Every structure is written in C-alpha cells, then in structure tokens.
C-alpha cells in the first residue's frame, strides 16, 4: 500500500472519531471505579436491557409514560424515584451524571438533547434519531456540551465487525463495489401493510398518552401503535431500516468508510404492501456511494422482510450467508466475498472452502470491552466509545435517507455537503421533524 492508502485505513479517524470533549475524570472524578448516577428515559422494553447493562452503577431515577410496560423494571428498583415526563426528572435530579435513552424513536433526539444540554452523558438506543436533522444536531451537541456518548448498536463492539474491516483493508477480496445487507423484519415482529388501520381506543389507565407522544403532533391513542407496533409508523419509527440497519449495516459502514462521503443518491427500487398509515411491508433500497479515498464507488442494497435467503452467484447452494435468522451482510469484491451476521458475528470468507486454511490478518483495531462498558469507561475518563455520536451521527444520517426514499418513486439525488435532495423539494420536508406547541428541542 502507498503511504496515503495506509493512512486512510489506519489513521486516527479509525479509532472511532476523535472526541476532545472533557470527561468525568477531567471534571474531578478520581477513579474509573467510582460509580455513575444514571437515569433512564424509557424503562420498559429495550430500556430494561439497557438498565441491566449498567446495574454496576447507581440507578437514581426512572422515567416511563407506561407503568405496565415498565412494571418489570420498576419492581427491580422499588425505592428509585419514577416519572412520566423526562423533563421533570432531569430538572429535579441534579445529581444525574449519565442518561440512558431507550424510549421510542420519535423521542430519542429530544430526550438526548435535553440531557446533553444539562451536561449529562448519553447512551441512546438505535437508530439514534428518527430524522436526518436530529442526527446532525446530536452530533454537534455531543462536542458542544462535552459529554461521552454511545448509540445502542452493539455490532460496533463485536470483534467480528472489526475482523471484517481488517479483512477488507488487507485486500483479501479486492475492491468492494457491491454490498448487500438484509433482515427478516418486520415480518412476524410487527404489522406493516395496507391492512393496518390504527383505530382510536380508550387510553389505558397505566399510560400517560400525552407524555408518550412527547413532541409529536397530537392524535388519539390506538393499541395498534403503542406500546409495541410504533416502528411501523413514519411519525414514530423508521420501519425495519430503523430497527435493524444500525446493527447490520454497522459493519459495512465501518469497513467501507461510508460516512466519509455519504451517498450521492438513494432509491427504493422495490416495494410491496404499501399502506396508508405505515411503511411498506417489504422494500429493497439502493444507496450509491462515490469513491472514498482509495476505495472505489460502491452500490449498497438494503433488503427487508425476507422470508427466504438471498442467492448470489459464486456461492454454492446450501452455504449460509449472514446468520441463521436471515440477518446479515455480504461484501462483494473483485477477488472474493465476505459475509457477516446481524451484529458483525461469524465473519467469514465465501465460498466456505476459502476459510479452510485462511488466517486472519494482523489485528489493527482495538477490541471493545463490551458495548455498555465501552460507554461507561468513556464517561469515567476513558477513550471515546466506539459508536459515540461523532461516529453514529453521520452513519445514521445517510441510513435514514432510506426511510424517505420509501415514500417516492425513482431516484433521489443527494448533496451530502448541503444536506438536501437536489431533485425533489418535497422529500426535503422529511429531513426535519415538526414539533407540537409547548415542546422545544433544546430545553
């Protein structure tokens, strides 16, 4: 490799973007063993997992608008103060050091911004935000407020994801010009099709519907939306691409350096089951990326709601691509192919025969101590977490363009420097959310 090529792959940008923000250590904390005071915004569902990932710290406050959804967590912390509105919690508990944001997608950015503006470190579940603009704002705010951050896409901490990047950079499969990533969701996980009709119903006594809606426009409660199926609706989620692409396309984003340029265009080239209220049941989305340093232009395809495994030339029948749950990615180079599972696991060359005597290239990237621990370490003065917002924000920005492409026929041309579509003014309206009266993005 030339010096420039080596620097491109192995230079300081690879470490997970440099973050000059002060940490708890620089603010007076004496030891990484000192416990953080952590609050949770969203305590049921994924929030339960996130809280458990940090139980070695002090859990000092819990917030969830749905008592029933959060019941399991609330029972684990019977004496911990509990709230419906995170704004009240953040204003009351000055002792909070860090915040877990595990609520539905439509409130990720607002909750994270309110926490960061108060100097709180933030772990925010994927897909970080619901819109492109929100991701931009969180990326800038993490540096402005000097806090440690992490998006909840565990694949970035998987050693297989880093092994995949090292294989790609070693030149083993040559120039990668095509990438496929796929998931079996939504499928059986939530309904997303023309038959979905969110009829109004009485609000359950255990739910504060106004707090659940947050900054989103007012609408009647429907059990077809909350607490389980909100991902299907553009007002609250991002469909399967928001649920799974942060995991599955995380390895490609790292290995192919996709965030460096962003795409030049995005197009939903196939859609089935288009509904009035939800995202389509099944889509195929194509992103086109220009050359990035020594890396050639690449076509990136996202497939969702798969029932059968994809087939590719050069892979013998019966050989597994991705993982057994039908989630994964495939890198197609001019000298071979590499596949990974949902979280970057089971990284291997294809066909399988190429792995028989293959030895992984020399390790070039550090290995994560675990996704939660990576963030907790950063909060206490350690290195920035691997998917901190300076890494996660640009990644999510280009990925979320796919949820906009589902609304339109034909290619949407994208100007990454300007942050706008150049051939569809209406599409630009979906880049930024609309806030209802009484809500502010920065509190």
Protein Blocks (a to p, Z undefined) as FASTA:
>chain_A
ZZklmmmmmmmklnopacfbdcfklnopabfkbccddddehjehjlmmmmmmmmmpccfb
dcdfblklmmmmmmmmmmbccdfblklmmmmmmmbmbdcdfbdfklmmmmmmmmmmnopa
cddddehiabfklmmmmmmmmmmnopacdddbfklmpmklmmmmmmmmnomnopafbdcd
ddfbfklmbccdfklccddddddfkbcfklmnmmaccddddfklbmklmmmpmklmnojm
lmmmmmmmmmmmmmnommmnopabdcdfbdehiafkbccfbdcdddddddehjbccdddd
ddehifbdcddehiaghiaghjfkopadddddfkbccdddfkopaiacddfklmmmgccd
ddfbdcdebjklmmmmmmnopacdfkbfklmmmmmmmmmmmmmmmmpgcjddddfknopa
fkbmklmmmmpccddehiafbZZ
